[in-house]
Amino acid sequence: MTTAHVLGFPRIGGQRELKFAIEAFWRGEIAETELAAVGSTLRRRHWQWQKDAGLDFASVGDFAWYDQVLNTAALLGALPSRFGFDAKALNLKQYFELARGNAGQPALEMTKWFDTNYHYLVPELDDHTRFDGGVDWFFHEVQEALAQGHAVKPVLLGPLSFLYLAKTKAAGLNKLGLAARIVPAYRRIIDKLAAQGVTWLQIDEPILGLELDASWLAAFEPVYRELAQGGMKLLLATYFDSVAAHAELLAELPVAGVHIDLVRAPEQLDALITHWPQDKILSAGVIDGRNIWAADLSAKLATLETAQARLGERLWVASSCSLLHSPVDLDSEDALDGELKSWLAFAKQKLSEVALLKTALVQGRAAVAEQLAASDAVAKARLTSRRIHNLAVKARVAALTAGDAQRTSTYSRRAEQQQAWLKLPSLPTTTIGSFPQTREIRAARAAFKRGELPEADYITAMQAEIRLVVEKQDALGLDVPVHGEAERNDMVEYFGEQLAGFTFTRFGWVQSYGSRCVKPPIIFGDVSRPKAMTVEWSRYAQSLTTKPMKGMLTGPVTILQWSFVRDDQPREQTCLQIALAIRDEVVDLEQAGIKVIQIDEPAFREGLPLKRGDWDAYLEWAGRAFRVSASGVVDSTQIHTHMCYSEFNDILPAIAAMDADVITIETSRSDMELLEAFGTFHYPNEIGPGVYDIHSPRVPPVAEMLRLIAKALDVVPFDRLWINPDCGLKTRGWPETEAALQNMLDATRQARAALAEGRKLVVDAAQAYTPVHGSGACSCH
């Protein structure tokens, strides 16, 4: 019989229960047993929802206290030796130290999970890495679900994806060569699961959606031949892109079934079912795990019926990927516009969509005729709604010319005009934009939104925070201050709330990393800017200082990437609409006297398609959108952008083509590794490499930052080098923020002195802490 399942479920809870419990544990307010109880409650609730919806399996092992890749490393026993932890005896305090760092060691690197806004912790591999087994949490959760009476399908990151996504810490170490060590560890896991009575294991190999070289592809057959000996039925799960190129490989692999993503790559179905083996399951991921639109069930069913005609009961129905990337429960949205709400489905509702499609396949369309008719009506209403379309916006995008996406003069001519009025010293200092969001700030903002705080009082409260931030920056001696963004809840949500074509939820939270959650806006229609969004805040901040105040905006690509985007037109068109809205804001800031303007694009690389063959088209329209947003100003206005926590090496020409006057990037966790590529490429404009990591309360000493500045000066000419933190300071407290910035300024002054004296900057190696290579998770938002 056709089987219905999902690849995973969000773990944070509909009210972010896990976030709040974890943060209380970090603060020492609750014990580990209390935190464990919250996790258990959430797991049991989510398994029961899957059963009640009519799914055939409860997905187990998708829960993580911080990250599923870190969980896998802890399960395998593959922890960095530098921490000195015993993987078998790992406790939650140590687990979180791996994720967040401690006094002796920086955290594991963190980077984007393929092309999502979720961040995973990157495993570290070296010559001493062992896969001798670690914590038993995975097996405890399986037993927990079995005891609750569920049919269990454990979920586990596959061995080849684990190795591929890891980073080597030993020169010459071949990651793929570790397959011989890791496979026995997976065999032991499979044997334990079999002993628990589990029959199916979902084993995720998302790297199959990438363009793998021949050696990695060749490793799948021997690895899975060995794993298949464990007697477990393996469902090999792929997602995020087409695996049609590997149809023959997947058909021949010794696994019981394969899952494919038919939302991101619907065209691959034909390639796989044409010669699909008679003894193998094909799981069809037709319900979108990454967006919030209610499925057009009739269209999805038509796709499944085509597949069922060939596969019969060997066809399974599923979500496209884990529902981790969706909000939890639409039923909580009691304040959402009724028409818009009818267009949506969150994770809990997607469970019912999957189950309904199974019912239709098993019992026929007549069994779900009423539900299909309702879905048809919703699809038609959304497509024809007048709320979606704005002809003036569409006409403005159509009228864009090449000149609208280009500054008037070259960077070198602009730089002369900018320095003529900025009069900045060598190695100018700034921050990325946000300053600590205190409880008082959040409370005032929440009270204002609830209507409990009058607007005039709210403005007064936020102006007081802005004044505090500006005074502290002036006291420190920062050259280009910012207003601190006290009034902003999130770097995307704040702008979306003021743009036409957006709507918002109350509880539409998704996990970005660890306890960090974001509530993406929903772009349902054509986008425009009814009025200025940031001008008055920036104008007020500029009135408090004689230094050039930097206006802070979020760029069009990042707003697109970090929103739930309409799926009825190309993303390029939506991005250009946003770009024109941001362009209007940039022009208004300039006219208000703000002539240093940062347009953040931390998600620029995140939007890259997984296959290189698709990169050029994306980079062309994404770069064009940024330039449209930035090119409405005169040459003397300095445009900054910020990018973080991505590998930029392979898209540097596209980043240079964005033509920002100054780019700031994350580099501290990577020990300036990312910056080296900019130097090799001879990046033509100004660069501000981050000299300290803002994701930890740790205050780096002066010598540490001085060493990073020295490394930067080896790569970037001094007259094009800026000094700044890695990212925004929103998540930090004031004590460590002030201390770290003071050290940054002290290090900068020492570097300037060395430059003025014509001597090479030399740092005492004994005092200069050397961080582990790696990158982290964006705190811009």
Protein Blocks (a to p, Z undefined) as FASTA:
>chain_A
ZZdddfbdcfkbjnlmmmmmmmmmmnopacfklmmmmmmmmmmmmmmmmmmnopabdceh
jacfkbmklmmmmmnopacfklopafklocfklmmmmmnopfkbccdddddehjafbdcd
dddddfklccebpafklmmmmmmmmmnopacddddddfklmmmmpccfbehiafklmmmm
mmmmmmmmmmmmmmnopabdcdddfklmpccdfklmmmmmmmmmmmmmnopacddddehi
acklmmmmmmmpccfbdcddfklmmmlmmmmmmmgcfkbccdddfbcfkbcbdcdfklmm
mmmmmmmmmnmmmpccddfbdcklpcfblmlmmmbcfklmmmpccfklmmmmmmmmmmmm
mnojklmmmmmmmmmmmmmmmmmpmklpcfklmmmmmmpcfklmccfbdfklmmmmmmmm
nopaehiaddfkiacddfklmmmmmmmmnopacfklmmmmmmmmmmmmmmmmmmnopabd
cehlmmpmbfklmmmmmpghiacdfklcccfbhjbccdddddfbdcddfbafklmmmmmm
mmmpcbdcddddddfklmmmmpccdfkbcfklmmmmmmmmmmmmmmmmmmnopabdcddd
fklmmmpcfblklmmmmmmmmmmmmmmmmmmccfklccddddehiafklmmmmmmmnopa
bdcddfklnnommmmmmmmnopabdcdddfbdfkbfbdcdfklmmmmmmmmmmmmcfklc
ccddfbdcklpcfklmmmmmmmmmmmmmmmmmmmmnopacdddfklmccddedddddfkZ
Z
